[in-house]
Amino acid sequence: MVTEAKEAEVEELKDKFERAEGVVLSDYRGISANDMVKLRESFTKEGIEYRVVKNTLASIAAEEAGLEELPELLDGPIAVAVGYDDPVLPFKITSDTEKKYDAFSTKGGVIEGDMVAPDEVEAISKLSSKEELMASFATGLKSPVRKLAFVLKARVKDLTVVLDQVLEAKEE
């Protein structure tokens, strides 16, 4: 039976899936309620939404959001980690959580619209974040400009030495 609450949940999940840069599905069976609260806090602290979803509603929302392969991963109790700014961050936190809790397992996910198999989650979690890549890029750009400035400064210094010598020669 379709209710307004279920329709609202599907619409909310669809919106999240459409806006998300990274989505990771996980099986949380066997984690105590206290550990689940800590787990949610660790995700929230990093700006990642983490929530338990109903498979049927998540499946409908995923298909409506254009993630046709995602429903294949929805089997058993599922929680969804959704990241909006950095596509790698949900994968990093999920991977760290999987190492911390034996009962926690990753089912797979989506990164910038592409499906990720469960065995690829660990590899993606090791990628640099957007911020790290941008910092590396900026450093790479800064280095040649700095070298150019140093060379130009040295040339100007040499030119002033030569001009001083010419001036002294003309004065004599």
Wavefront OBJ file of the C-alpha trace (Angstrom):
o trace
v 0.000 0.000 0.000
v 1.383 3.369 -1.035
v 1.219 6.028 1.624
v 2.174 9.667 1.619
v 5.023 8.938 4.036
v 6.491 6.328 1.683
v 6.129 8.636 -1.305
v 7.867 11.414 0.631
v 10.680 8.997 1.610
v 11.164 7.943 -2.028
v 11.249 11.568 -3.143
v 13.758 12.471 -0.427
v 16.030 9.519 -1.304
v 15.755 10.332 -5.013
v 16.838 13.906 -4.298
v 19.789 12.670 -2.229
v 20.878 10.220 -4.942
v 20.674 12.906 -7.638
v 22.723 15.435 -5.644
v 25.239 12.926 -4.301
v 28.830 12.783 -5.511
v 29.447 9.532 -3.647
v 27.082 6.886 -2.238
v 28.142 3.782 -0.323
v 25.829 0.965 0.733
v 26.680 -1.107 3.779
v 25.328 -3.964 5.852
v 25.260 -2.999 9.517
v 23.886 -6.282 10.965
v 25.569 -7.226 14.211
v 26.471 -3.695 15.301
v 25.066 -2.695 18.681
v 22.785 0.312 19.052
v 25.487 2.231 20.949
v 28.055 1.513 18.243
v 25.527 2.542 15.593
v 25.136 5.931 17.283
v 28.929 6.373 17.318
v 29.087 5.268 13.712
v 26.473 7.823 12.629
v 28.298 10.547 14.562
v 31.573 9.736 12.817
v 29.886 10.087 9.419
v 28.007 13.249 10.364
v 31.180 14.862 11.755
v 32.704 14.552 8.271
v 29.602 15.966 6.539
v 28.340 12.599 5.303
v 24.724 11.529 5.751
v 24.397 8.000 7.079
v 21.001 6.397 7.471
v 19.223 3.084 7.346
v 16.866 2.764 4.369
v 14.121 0.415 3.278
v 15.289 -1.563 0.266
v 12.079 -1.210 -1.738
v 11.907 2.554 -1.292
v 15.634 2.984 -1.961
v 15.328 0.833 -5.072
v 12.502 2.968 -6.462
v 14.384 6.180 -5.632
v 17.592 4.890 -7.252
v 15.797 3.963 -10.476
v 14.062 7.353 -10.585
v 17.424 9.060 -10.018
v 18.954 7.176 -12.966
v 21.010 4.707 -10.927
v 19.586 1.570 -12.530
v 22.278 -0.794 -11.202
v 22.067 0.308 -7.564
v 18.968 -1.801 -6.706
v 21.036 -4.941 -7.376
v 23.056 -4.131 -4.242
v 19.989 -3.672 -2.038
v 19.783 -6.987 -0.237
v 19.217 -7.372 3.493
v 19.425 -4.524 6.007
v 21.104 -1.618 4.256
v 22.455 1.724 5.394
v 23.432 4.450 2.957
v 26.329 6.890 3.296
v 25.808 9.916 1.057
v 28.464 12.546 0.344
v 27.707 15.724 -1.554
v 31.004 17.609 -1.765
v 33.773 15.042 -2.010
v 32.979 11.784 -3.850
v 35.806 9.878 -2.145
v 35.006 10.823 1.466
v 32.049 8.406 1.978
v 34.258 5.590 0.690
v 37.107 6.536 3.063
v 34.880 6.669 6.126
v 33.042 3.471 5.192
v 36.329 1.664 4.643
v 37.654 2.876 8.015
v 34.412 1.777 9.684
v 34.666 -1.666 8.084
v 38.123 -2.063 9.633
v 36.818 -0.965 13.041
v 33.734 -3.237 13.217
v 33.872 -6.885 12.158
v 30.097 -7.047 11.665
v 30.096 -4.075 9.269
v 30.466 -4.828 5.562
v 30.363 -2.759 2.405
v 27.968 -3.703 -0.378
v 29.230 -1.283 -3.048
v 28.160 2.136 -4.174
v 28.198 4.903 -6.729
v 30.850 7.528 -7.384
v 29.856 10.429 -9.629
v 27.219 8.266 -11.319
v 29.399 5.177 -11.879
v 28.728 1.907 -10.062
v 31.355 0.616 -7.649
v 31.608 -3.074 -6.784
v 32.231 -4.069 -3.151
v 35.831 -5.076 -3.892
v 36.542 -1.649 -5.444
v 35.454 0.343 -2.375
v 38.829 -0.133 -0.667
v 40.708 1.075 -3.765
v 38.547 4.185 -4.063
v 38.971 4.924 -0.357
v 42.712 5.258 -0.939
v 42.303 7.975 -3.582
v 43.121 11.557 -2.690
v 40.244 13.864 -1.860
v 39.355 16.822 -4.071
v 41.003 19.203 -1.603
v 44.237 17.196 -1.591
v 44.294 17.062 -5.388
v 43.646 20.793 -5.683
v 46.433 21.552 -3.189
v 48.814 19.321 -5.125
v 47.812 21.009 -8.380
v 48.312 24.486 -6.897
v 51.741 23.473 -5.613
v 52.623 22.161 -9.051
v 51.575 25.448 -10.634
v 53.397 27.534 -8.056
v 56.774 25.871 -8.516
v 57.469 26.933 -12.158
v 56.236 30.467 -11.506
v 58.513 30.732 -8.480
v 61.478 29.488 -10.488
v 60.715 31.997 -13.232
v 60.541 34.832 -10.711
v 63.898 33.735 -9.261
v 65.521 33.650 -12.711
v 64.092 37.042 -13.657
v 65.198 38.500 -10.351
v 68.720 37.165 -10.918
v 68.788 38.650 -14.421
v 67.666 42.047 -13.139
v 70.337 41.878 -10.440
v 72.988 41.026 -13.055
v 71.751 43.875 -15.251
v 72.030 46.371 -12.403
v 75.590 45.200 -11.646
v 76.555 45.673 -15.311
v 74.906 49.098 -15.441
v 76.748 50.128 -12.266
v 80.031 49.025 -13.847
v 79.262 50.989 -17.038
v 78.382 54.040 -14.959
v 81.672 53.757 -13.017
v 83.611 53.354 -16.272
v 82.035 56.471 -17.755
v 82.729 58.465 -14.604
v 86.459 57.620 -14.792
l 1 2 3 4 5 6 7 8 9 10 11 12 13 14 15 16 17 18 19 20 21 22 23 24 25 26 27 28 29 30 31 32 33 34 35 36 37 38 39 40 41 42 43 44 45 46 47 48 49 50 51 52 53 54 55 56 57 58 59 60 61 62 63 64 65 66 67 68 69 70 71 72 73 74 75 76 77 78 79 80 81 82 83 84 85 86 87 88 89 90 91 92 93 94 95 96 97 98 99 100 101 102 103 104 105 106 107 108 109 110 111 112 113 114 115 116 117 118 119 120 121 122 123 124 125 126 127 128 129 130 131 132 133 134 135 136 137 138 139 140 141 142 143 144 145 146 147 148 149 150 151 152 153 154 155 156 157 158 159 160 161 162 163 164 165 166 167 168 169 170 171 172
